[in-house]
Amino acid sequence: MHKHIIAEMKIETALLTNNSPYAEDRAVAIGPLFACIMAFINGFFETCFPAIYVAATLPQLLAYPLGTFLARVLPHGGLTLFGVRHSLNPGPFNRMEHMLISVMSFAYDSAPYRHQIVWNQALPQYFGQEWARSPGYQLCVALPTAFVGYGFAGITPRFIIWPSHCIWPNSRATITLNSALHPANDDGTHPVPGPFGSVWRWSRIRFFLVALRRHVCLVLVPQHHLHRARSNTGLGLNPLPTLDWNTLTTRVDPLYMPSFNTFNYFAGALASMFMIVGVWFSNAYNTAYLPINSNMPFDRFGERYNVTRVLDDGGRLDAAQDDAYSKPYLSAASLAAYFWFFAVYSASITYAALHHRGEIWGGMRAAVHNLFKSDSATREEVQLSDVHEVPDWRYLAVLLASAALGVASMAVWPTGTSPAVVVFGILMCVVFVVPIGIMYAMTSYQMTLNVLAECVSGAVSNGDALSMAYVKPRSMQDLKLGHYVKIPPWTLFYAQMVSTLVSTLVFVGLLQHQLRIPAICTPHAPFRFVCPGENFFFTAVVLWGTVGPSRQFGPASPYATPLIGFPVGVALVLAFWALGRRFPRSRALRGVHPVVLISGAFA
């Protein structure tokens, strides 16, 4: 499979990697602009219900007409600085410039986790810490969480960027869209073989409009008129009975992800359905008295758990109030989700050790010896040539600077949290970044560490989990994208740094405005700014941090059973690994990915 994918990538990237000049200065002007727009729109509407989300594909589409227009109207003059010629218009708007702009706009393609940390600290209905409204504190929280991912991405390319099995399907979709916007012929009507021997000659714009109309018809009816059949608000299992396109594309996207990933994902969801129904019908853990599919905790009366009733004035657990009120109770779906959450963490490490130990060990040796160029057997056929890699110490400096800012945010302001949790978070990423990165690179499924981080943090940091967040391997995908299309590594490095910095500044400025909106994050908020994500984050922080995992999943807790998920994850990976060695020619076994299978179970 990987050989066929590499062959496809060679066809796509061959059109990108020509020697025509492209305007880096023009790209550096357009890219941060789109990053700021993405930061504003996604950040502003993240607190709204339902949320408005602008995907990273949109700036890639809009950059084409804007770049073409600027190439026509900007002057061709320039200046020379330190022997380097700078010009805003050295030539036509081409593929390489467009791809660089796309990478820069991806710096802020979703509302960040750091949003919810500040919201929970600053607003009075949560922890009410007024000092969290300080722009300086918000910068010290936002910058580390924005840049720490680049630090890990830059020092791990030999593990998850250069190897040929790390294909990063999301990058393939981005490159294909870029090629479609820059057709080789003028009319853009390449003949495409269709079913039953037919040949299609539709233009790209016609195909796009037809697909858009049909997509609206597919999404509009189930999303707005069949709420009971949806998977998030009802009992829908998958898009086949529910016709809910959002269900299919929330975690997987069959339009560009490998088919085995989609099948594994929904096979896990099917298995989890029987587990949830069995737990609910058997009334295990009193789940029959609660909604079968809910991610919210409940009290002993079957009502939504009111976390403020068990907190003292300092936001800590009051044992007397906790005993007088109620313990938190979880639904059957939540119990199954936590079981498989625990299983996927142990399964990912076991899978990486069994199937990719050679690549991991080779990458570790290369890192120790500070080797910045791998041999031809390490990189895929679409490798870079005659370029200078960014030294590892540059990315390491970004990582250390991010950690220092994170420590400063906890030491300078009265957070009540030990700065040691920053070290703990980095160590957790060190353990999981390679196995999670490999899985994401091969399947496009992104596993998060939020449950594990909250669990361990609640046990170690004495009831304070506000500082815990997970690091997404988003920036690693951009490195692979640059590797495919041969963007110079130094150009890619500076592009990511600049676009991330300016989008983070926009985020802080926007947050300063949003915190002044009256009644925001309450049921009476204007324009439905009720903050569903922030409410759920607050509940998770209190349950895992304030109540603590020992009370919820400890030996004395009624919910100790989900911890069995840790050995179950190891056992499942070992079972499929042993079956694969016993039946090496079985195509069915080769198509099973146990980590993605488990991931579908808690989706």
JOVEN-V606948 format. One record per residue. N is the residue number from 1. RES is the residue in one letter. SS is DSSP state (~ for helix, > for strand, _ for the rest). PSI is psi in degrees with one decimal (none if undefined). Layout:
N_RES_SS_PSI, N_RES_SS_PSI
//
This chain:
1_M___-43.7, 2_H_~_-35.3, 3_K_~_-39.8, 4_H_~_-39.8, 5_I_~_-42.0, 6_I_~_-38.5, 7_A_~_-40.8, 8_E_~_-39.8, 9_M_~_-35.5, 10_K_~_-37.9, 11_I_~_-44.0, 12_E_~_-45.3, 13_T_~_-18.9, 14_A_~_-32.9, 15_L_~_-21.2, 16_L_~_-32.9, 17_T___59.7, 18_N___176.6, 19_N___11.0, 20_S___142.9, 21_P___148.4, 22_Y___149.9, 23_A___97.0, 24_E_~_-38.0, 25_D_~_-39.6, 26_R_~_-39.3, 27_A_~_-39.3, 28_V_~_-23.5, 29_A_~_-37.9, 30_I_~_-41.2, 31_G_~_-54.1, 32_P_~_-28.4, 33_L_~_-47.6, 34_F_~_-34.6, 35_A_~_-40.2, 36_C_~_-40.8, 37_I_~_-43.3, 38_M_~_-41.8, 39_A_~_-41.4, 40_F_~_-49.8, 41_I_~_-53.7, 42_N_~_-35.6, 43_G_~_-39.6, 44_F_~_-43.3, 45_F_~_2.8, 46_E___-30.5, 47_T___-5.3, 48_C___154.6, 49_F___119.5, 50_P___150.5, 51_A___149.2, 52_I___121.3, 53_Y___129.1, 54_V___117.1, 55_A___160.8, 56_A_~_-15.2, 57_T_~_-30.5, 58_L_~_-50.0, 59_P_~_-28.2, 60_Q_~_-36.8, 61_L_~_-43.3, 62_L_~_-24.8, 63_A_~_-26.7, 64_Y_~_-54.2, 65_P_~_-34.5, 66_L_~_-44.5, 67_G_~_-39.8, 68_T_~_-40.2, 69_F_~_-44.8, 70_L_~_-33.6, 71_A_~_-23.7, 72_R_~_-32.0, 73_V_~_-22.7, 74_L___146.4, 75_P___155.8, 76_H___-4.2, 77_G___168.4, 78_G_>_-165.3, 79_L_>_161.3, 80_T_>_124.4, 81_L_>_122.9, 82_F___39.2, 83_G___5.4, 84_V_>_128.1, 85_R_>_127.8, 86_H_>_128.1, 87_S_>_138.2, 88_L___-11.7, 89_N___71.0, 90_P___-11.6, 91_G___-169.5, 92_P___159.5, 93_F___113.6, 94_N___-174.7, 95_R_~_-43.1, 96_M_~_-44.1, 97_E_~_-41.0, 98_H_~_-40.3, 99_M_~_-38.3, 100_L_~_-40.2, 101_I_~_-39.8, 102_S_~_-43.7, 103_V_~_-41.9, 104_M_~_-36.3, 105_S_~_-20.8, 106_F_~_-6.7, 107_A_~_-23.3, 108_Y_~_67.5, 109_D___1.3, 110_S___157.9, 111_A___131.1, 112_P___160.3, 113_Y___-25.3, 114_R_~_-18.5, 115_H_~_-52.6, 116_Q_~_-28.7, 117_I_~_-49.0, 118_V_~_-42.2, 119_W_~_-47.1, 120_N_~_-30.5, 121_Q_~_-37.3, 122_A_~_-36.1, 123_L___143.7, 124_P___-27.9, 125_Q___-8.4, 126_Y___-108.9, 127_F___-17.6, 128_G___39.2, 129_Q___100.1, 130_E_~_-31.3, 131_W_~_-17.7, 132_A_~_-10.5, 133_R_~_-6.4, 134_S___129.9, 135_P_~_-34.2, 136_G_~_-42.6, 137_Y_~_-42.7, 138_Q_~_-35.7, 139_L_~_-41.4, 140_C_~_-19.5, 141_V_~_-40.6, 142_A_~_-44.0, 143_L_~_-47.2, 144_P_~_-43.8, 145_T_~_-21.2, 146_A_~_-34.3, 147_F_~_-17.0, 148_V_~_-30.6, 149_G_~_-35.0, 150_Y_~_-35.8, 151_G_~_-44.2, 152_F_~_-37.8, 153_A_~_-39.4, 154_G_~_-25.6, 155_I___4.8, 156_T___20.0, 157_P_~_-32.4, 158_R_~_-14.1, 159_F_~_-42.3, 160_I_~_4.4, 161_I___-53.4, 162_W___-36.0, 163_P___145.3, 164_S___-24.1, 165_H___-13.4, 166_C___90.5, 167_I___-22.6, 168_W___77.1, 169_P_~_-31.0, 170_N_~_-37.3, 171_S_~_-35.7, 172_R_~_-40.7, 173_A_~_-39.6, 174_T_~_-43.4, 175_I_~_-39.8, 176_T_~_-41.3, 177_L_~_-39.3, 178_N_~_-42.2, 179_S_~_-35.4, 180_A_~_-33.2, 181_L_~_-16.1, 182_H___71.1, 183_P___153.6, 184_A___-32.9, 185_N___166.8, 186_D___-39.9, 187_D___-11.5, 188_G___31.0, 189_T___66.3, 190_H___132.3, 191_P___130.4, 192_V_>_126.6, 193_P_>_132.0, 194_G___-170.7, 195_P_~_153.8, 196_F_~_36.7, 197_G_~_8.9, 198_S___160.8, 199_V_>_124.6, 200_W_>_134.1, 201_R___28.8, 202_W___145.1, 203_S___160.2, 204_R_~_-38.0, 205_I_~_-36.1, 206_R_~_-44.2, 207_F_~_-39.3, 208_F_~_-44.4, 209_L_~_-39.8, 210_V_~_-44.9, 211_A_~_-37.2, 212_L_~_-44.5, 213_R_~_-43.4, 214_R_~_-33.1, 215_H_~_-40.5, 216_V_~_-42.8, 217_C_~_-36.4, 218_L_~_-37.8, 219_V_~_-36.9, 220_L_~_-47.4, 221_V_~_-56.1, 222_P_~_-32.1, 223_Q_~_-32.3, 224_H_~_-10.1, 225_H_~_-9.7, 226_L___58.9, 227_H_~_-32.9, 228_R_~_-20.9, 229_A_~_-5.2, 230_R___155.5, 231_S___-30.4, 232_N___-31.6, 233_T___-2.3, 234_G___-146.1, 235_L___22.4, 236_G___136.7, 237_L___-46.4, 238_N___177.8, 239_P_~_-14.5, 240_L_~_-50.2, 241_P_~_-24.1, 242_T_~_-21.2, 243_L___27.7, 244_D___102.1, 245_W_~_-32.6, 246_N_~_-31.1, 247_T_~_-41.2, 248_L_~_-36.7, 249_T_~_3.0, 250_T_~_-45.0, 251_R_~_-31.3, 252_V___154.9, 253_D___104.0, 254_P___-8.9, 255_L___-24.6, 256_Y___-11.4, 257_M___153.3, 258_P___141.9, 259_S_~_-34.6, 260_F_~_-30.2, 261_N_~_-44.1, 262_T_~_-44.5, 263_F_~_-42.0, 264_N_~_-41.0, 265_Y_~_-48.8, 266_F_~_-20.9, 267_A_~_-40.3, 268_G_~_-39.8, 269_A_~_-38.2, 270_L_~_-44.1, 271_A_~_-39.4, 272_S_~_-31.6, 273_M_~_-45.1, 274_F_~_-34.5, 275_M_~_-44.7, 276_I_~_-45.6, 277_V_~_-40.1, 278_G_~_-43.2, 279_V_~_-41.2, 280_W_~_-44.6, 281_F_~_-29.6, 282_S___-4.3, 283_N___32.1, 284_A_~_134.6, 285_Y_~_28.3, 286_N_~_28.2, 287_T_~_-19.9, 288_A_~_-17.6, 289_Y_~_-1.6, 290_L___162.3, 291_P___140.8, 292_I___-32.9, 293_N___91.4, 294_S___140.5, 295_N___9.7, 296_M___147.9, 297_P___156.6, 298_F_>_159.6, 299_D___-175.1, 300_R___-8.2, 301_F___2.0, 302_G___9.4, 303_E___165.9, 304_R_>_134.0, 305_Y___124.3, 306_N___98.8, 307_V_~_-24.6, 308_T_~_-17.6, 309_R_~_-10.0, 310_V_~_11.0, 311_L_>_146.3, 312_D___-172.3, 313_D___-23.2, 314_G___6.6, 315_G___14.9, 316_R___162.8, 317_L_>_130.4, 318_D___108.3, 319_A_~_-37.6, 320_A_~_-44.6, 321_Q_~_-34.5, 322_D_~_-43.3, 323_D_~_-33.8, 324_A_~_-28.5, 325_Y_~_-85.0, 326_S___154.4, 327_K___152.4, 328_P___135.3, 329_Y_>_143.4, 330_L___151.0, 331_S___170.7, 332_A_~_-39.8, 333_A_~_-38.8, 334_S_~_-41.6, 335_L_~_-43.4, 336_A_~_-39.2, 337_A_~_-44.3, 338_Y_~_-37.4, 339_F_~_-48.0, 340_W_~_-25.1, 341_F_~_-47.7, 342_F_~_-35.2, 343_A_~_-37.4, 344_V_~_-29.6, 345_Y_~_-47.7, 346_S_~_-32.8, 347_A_~_-38.6, 348_S_~_-42.1, 349_I_~_-42.9, 350_T_~_-42.1, 351_Y_~_-43.8, 352_A_~_-38.4, 353_A_~_-36.3, 354_L_~_-40.1, 355_H_~_-20.2, 356_H___24.0, 357_R_~_-31.8, 358_G_~_-46.1, 359_E_~_-39.3, 360_I_~_-44.2, 361_W_~_-41.1, 362_G_~_-39.4, 363_G_~_-37.1, 364_M_~_-41.4, 365_R_~_-38.8, 366_A_~_-37.2, 367_A_~_-39.7, 368_V_~_-40.3, 369_H___4.7, 370_N___45.4, 371_L___121.5, 372_F___-3.7, 373_K___127.4, 374_S___163.7, 375_D___175.6, 376_S___-22.0, 377_A___-16.6, 378_T___-40.6, 379_R___155.7, 380_E___177.0, 381_E___-23.6, 382_V___55.9, 383_Q___162.6, 384_L___157.3, 385_S___140.9, 386_D___43.5, 387_V___159.6, 388_H___119.0, 389_E___153.1, 390_V___126.4, 391_P___147.9, 392_D_~_-31.2, 393_W_~_-23.0, 394_R_~_-47.3, 395_Y_~_-35.8, 396_L_~_-36.7, 397_A_~_-39.0, 398_V_~_-41.1, 399_L_~_-45.7, 400_L_~_-39.5, 401_A_~_-38.8, 402_S_~_-42.2, 403_A_~_-39.5, 404_A_~_-41.6, 405_L_~_-37.0, 406_G_~_-41.1, 407_V_~_-40.4, 408_A_~_-38.8, 409_S_~_-26.6, 410_M_~_-24.0, 411_A_~_-35.8, 412_V___-41.5, 413_W___152.8, 414_P___66.0, 415_T___-22.9, 416_G___12.2, 417_T___137.0, 418_S___135.7, 419_P___-12.1, 420_A_~_-20.0, 421_V_~_-24.0, 422_V_~_-44.6, 423_V_~_-41.1, 424_F_~_-43.8, 425_G_~_-40.1, 426_I_~_-41.4, 427_L_~_-38.3, 428_M_~_-40.5, 429_C_~_-36.6, 430_V_~_-39.6, 431_V_~_-39.8, 432_F_~_-12.4, 433_V_~_-37.6, 434_V_~_-52.1, 435_P_~_-39.8, 436_I_~_-40.4, 437_G_~_-40.5, 438_I_~_-44.2, 439_M_~_-41.2, 440_Y_~_-38.6, 441_A_~_-30.3, 442_M_~_-30.8, 443_T_~_-12.9, 444_S___13.3, 445_Y___126.9, 446_Q___111.6, 447_M___134.6, 448_T___160.5, 449_L___17.9, 450_N_~_-43.4, 451_V_~_-45.3, 452_L_~_-40.3, 453_A_~_-43.9, 454_E_~_-38.5, 455_C_~_-51.8, 456_V_~_-39.0, 457_S_~_-40.4, 458_G_~_-30.6, 459_A_~_-28.4, 460_V_~_-41.4, 461_S___20.8, 462_N___50.4, 463_G___25.5, 464_D___109.3, 465_A___15.0, 466_L___-30.4, 467_S___-5.0, 468_M___129.7, 469_A___165.1, 470_Y___156.4, 471_V___120.5, 472_K___143.8, 473_P___34.1, 474_R_~_-44.6, 475_S_~_-26.0, 476_M_~_-37.5, 477_Q_~_-38.5, 478_D_~_-34.9, 479_L_~_-40.3, 480_K_~_-37.2, 481_L_~_-46.1, 482_G_~_-33.2, 483_H_~_-39.4, 484_Y_~_-48.7, 485_V_~_4.5, 486_K___37.8, 487_I___130.7, 488_P___131.8, 489_P_~_-38.4, 490_W_~_-39.1, 491_T_~_-43.2, 492_L_~_-39.5, 493_F_~_-51.9, 494_Y_~_-35.5, 495_A_~_-43.7, 496_Q_~_-41.6, 497_M_~_-46.6, 498_V_~_-48.4, 499_S_~_-37.3, 500_T_~_-38.3, 501_L_~_-48.7, 502_V_~_-36.1, 503_S_~_-32.6, 504_T_~_-38.7, 505_L_~_-39.0, 506_V_~_-40.0, 507_F_~_-45.8, 508_V_~_-43.0, 509_G_~_-41.0, 510_L_~_-40.7, 511_L_~_-37.3, 512_Q_~_-38.0, 513_H_~_-44.4, 514_Q_~_-33.6, 515_L___-14.3, 516_R___-2.5, 517_I___126.3, 518_P___136.2, 519_A___22.1, 520_I___147.8, 521_C___30.3, 522_T___164.1, 523_P___-18.0, 524_H___15.6, 525_A___143.5, 526_P_~_147.8, 527_F_~_28.4, 528_R_~_34.7, 529_F___66.2, 530_V___-5.9, 531_C___62.0, 532_P_~_-37.9, 533_G_~_-39.0, 534_E_~_-36.1, 535_N_~_-43.4, 536_F_~_-38.1, 537_F_~_-41.0, 538_F_~_-42.5, 539_T_~_-43.3, 540_A_~_-39.7, 541_V_~_-43.0, 542_V_~_-43.5, 543_L_~_-44.7, 544_W_~_-34.8, 545_G_~_-51.8, 546_T_~_-56.0, 547_V_~_-42.7, 548_G_~_145.8, 549_P_~_-26.4, 550_S_~_-35.0, 551_R_~_-28.3, 552_Q_~_-38.8, 553_F_~_8.9, 554_G___176.3, 555_P___-34.6, 556_A___-3.9, 557_S___148.4, 558_P___-11.8, 559_Y___38.6, 560_A___-20.6, 561_T_~_-39.9, 562_P_~_-19.5, 563_L_~_-17.0, 564_I_~_-16.3, 565_G_~_-30.4, 566_F_~_-54.4, 567_P_~_-28.0, 568_V_~_-40.0, 569_G_~_-43.8, 570_V_~_-43.1, 571_A_~_-40.0, 572_L_~_-43.4, 573_V_~_-43.8, 574_L_~_-37.2, 575_A_~_-48.2, 576_F_~_-32.2, 577_W_~_-42.9, 578_A_~_-40.8, 579_L_~_-36.9, 580_G_~_-36.7, 581_R_~_-31.7, 582_R_~_-36.8, 583_F___75.0, 584_P___-18.9, 585_R___4.2, 586_S___116.2, 587_R_~_-32.6, 588_A_~_-43.3, 589_L_~_-34.6, 590_R_~_-24.4, 591_G___-3.4, 592_V___125.3, 593_H___102.2, 594_P_~_-31.8, 595_V_~_-43.7, 596_V_~_-35.4, 597_L_~_-46.0, 598_I_~_-37.7, 599_S_~_-35.8, 600_G_~_-21.8, 601_A_~_-28.1, 602_F___10.6, 603_A___none
//
